């Protein structure tokens, strides 16, 4: 009798995945949506209890919501992302408010900074999308001082945004072996990623509320400007595009708590503050 082979773990080409993600985030214009999330950066900076003069690194900063929030608190901020266009939008916002910020292109999985350089390392809905989650977490830990803080805002799996991503995955499945970014929105995964370096871990479940004219308006904005959704629609034929649009509108309607014809859809996220050992 021949031996039964053990199941093999799929080999994931993370470089290819990252390249596709880069193309997705570079498409559309995420800043149009990103600016609506500004309150998340403000509340995270308050949860981190930032102090004037602290050295802060914003990882996968997008168009700079947490960056600007930290700079408004007189911190010394470096804002990083691997999409130059998003950094430019952040730079324009900082200039409009006369805020002193350094904007630098950088890969969250390979940050070009010395060990333990920063008092605070943070990310709002950014680092959670890296394909190599362990490497990205390790880089946040490496660049954060012992006794410093790591701050995160991550969508949860059962949130409105979580269900939007789950719906898109029905049409364009995630490659085998690639971990869902929504795992960052669970305490179990955070413990796996940061565990041995956690001195204290504070997690608060919060809600960001998406406010649009209606579900169709939200879909139009996201389909046009949100890179991952923009690319998802572009990869489908006309019939599947129509089906996906209907499914996404149904998700928005499910979470909508407005009764006046507009869209008011809360989406849960974890606000995370880690004190690094």
DAVEN-V269863 format. One record per run of one state. SS is the DSSP state (a for helix, b for strand, c for the rest). FROM is the first residue (numbers start at 1). TO is the last residue. If there is no record, write none. Layout:
BEGIN
ss = [SS SS]
from = [FROM FROM]
to = [TO TO]
END
This chain:
BEGIN
ss = [c a c a c b c a c b c a c b c b c b c b c a c a b c a c a c a b c a c a c a b c b c]
from = [1 14 27 31 48 55 59 65 72 76 82 84 97 101 106 107 108 110 111 118 125 127 130 133 144 156 160 172 181 186 187 198 213 215 226 227 235 238 256 257 263 277]
to = [13 26 30 47 54 58 64 71 75 81 83 96 100 105 106 107 109 110 117 124 126 129 132 143 155 159 171 180 185 186 197 212 214 225 226 234 237 255 256 262 276 277]
END
